[in-house]
Amino acid sequence: MREEIEKALETIRPALQADGGDIELVDVGEDGIVQVKLTGACGGCPMSQMTLKMGVEKTLKKIVPEVKNVITV
C-alpha cells in the first residue's frame, strides 16, 4: 500500500509545489492511517488543514481505497 500512496502523492505534489510547498510521506499504518508532513509554504499555511483533508486525503482515498485517514505529524 505504501508504494501506491507514494504514487498518488506524486499526482498531488505539483499543485503543492506551485504554491511553494511540498509533502512527505512519514508512515502508513496497518489501520489505514497515513501520516504525512507538509513542508515549505504548506507547513505554516493557515489553509493547510483544508488542503490536507479536501485535497490530499480525498485524492488518496480515491486512488488507494484502503486509506482511512490522513494526518500531519
Backbone hydrogen bonds, N-H to C=O, Kabsch-Sander energy under -0.5 kcal/mol:
donor,donor_aa,acceptor,acceptor_aa,energy
5,I,1,M,-2.2
6,E,2,R,-2.5
7,K,3,E,-2.1
8,A,4,E,-2.2
9,L,5,I,-2.6
10,E,6,E,-1.4
11,T,7,K,-0.8
11,T,8,A,-0.9
12,I,8,A,-0.9
13,R,9,L,-2.8
15,A,12,I,-1.0
16,L,12,I,-1.3
17,Q,13,R,-2.9
18,A,14,P,-1.8
19,D,15,A,-0.7
19,D,16,L,-0.9
20,G,17,Q,-1.7
21,G,16,L,-2.6
22,D,39,T,-1.5
24,E,37,K,-2.2
26,V,24,E,-0.6
26,V,35,Q,-2.8
27,D,35,Q,-1.6
29,G,33,I,-3.1
32,G,29,G,-1.8
34,V,32,G,-0.6
34,V,69,N,-2.9
35,Q,27,D,-3.1
36,V,34,V,-0.5
36,V,71,I,-2.7
37,K,24,E,-2.4
39,T,22,D,-2.3
41,A,20,G,-2.7
42,C,39,T,-1.3
43,G,40,G,-1.1
44,G,40,G,-0.7
45,C,41,A,-0.5
48,S,45,C,-1.7
51,T,47,M,-2.5
52,L,48,S,-2.7
53,K,49,Q,-2.5
54,M,50,M,-2.7
55,G,50,M,-0.7
55,G,51,T,-1.4
56,V,51,T,-2.2
57,E,52,L,-3.4
58,K,53,K,-0.9
59,T,55,G,-2.0
60,L,56,V,-2.8
61,K,57,E,-2.7
62,K,58,K,-1.6
63,I,59,T,-2.3
64,V,60,L,-3.6
67,V,64,V,-2.3
68,K,32,G,-2.7
69,N,32,G,-1.6
71,I,34,V,-2.8
73,V,36,V,-1.9
